[in-house]
Amino acid sequence: MRMLFAIAATLVATAAVDGATNAAQADPYRWCAQYSSKGARNCYFVTLEQCRAAIAGNGGFCEPNTFYDGHPVITAGERGRGARVHAR
């Protein structure tokens, strides 16, 4: 029982440290869509045109992402194949 508790405590501590590290990283996406009807926010747009297309017909507006860091966006699938960088 002690061994199980020790393993569980280690996993929780590791997850907390990993989560804190990832949260401190800046966001590589330049634009956010703020949807007016539901108050939802989506900050996964590289270009303003992508953001505008997402809000078209839904209502809302696009605004600059305050957490944008200027780094290129590399998708998970591209990391293993000689990472390509998306143009902005």
N, C-alpha and C positions, 0 to 999 in steps of 0.2 A: 504494500500500500504506500509506503514511504517513497519507493522508487517511482511509482505512478505519479504521485504528487510532485516529486522533483522534476520529472519529465514535463508535466503540465506547466509548472512554474517557469521552466526554461523556455518552453514554446511561447508562453504569454510574454515573457520579457523580450524574446527575440522579435516577436511581432510588433511590440511597442516601439522598439528601437528602429526597426525597419520602417514602420509607419511614420515615425518622426523624421527620419532621414528623407523619405520620399516627399513628405509634406513641405519640407524646406526648399525643395527645388522649384525654380521658377517655371512658368508655363511657356511652352514654345508656340502657342497659338495666338495670333495677333488680334483677332476679333471675337466679340461676344454678342450673342443674340439675346435680347431681353424681350420675352413674350409678354405682352400686356394683358392678355385674357386670363392667364393662370399665374402670372408672377414668376414663371420659371426662367432660368438663365442657362445658356449653353455657350461655353467658351472653347469650342473645338473647330474654329474656322481659321484657315491660313489666309484667305483673301476676303475682302469686303464683299465681293460678288457671291461667294459661298454663303456668307451670312445673310445677305439680302434674299437669296433664293430660299433659304430656310424659313424666313419670316413671311415670305410672300403668301398671302391668303390667310395667314394666321394672326396677323396684327403684331405690333411690336416694333422694335428698332434695334439697330446695330450700334455698338460702341466699342472703343478700343479696350482691349484686355489690360487691366492695370498690372497684371502679373506677367505680362509678356517679357521674355528675356532676350529675344533676338536670335536664339540658336535655331539651326535648321531642324525640321521635323523628320525623324527617321522612324519608320514603322517597324513593328516587331518582326515581320516577315523579311524585312530587308537587312536586319542586323546580321543574320547568318550567311548572307550571300554577298559579302563585300558591299557594305552599306552605301546606298545611293542617297543623295541629299535632294529633297524636293526644292525646286526653285520657288522663290516668293515673288 
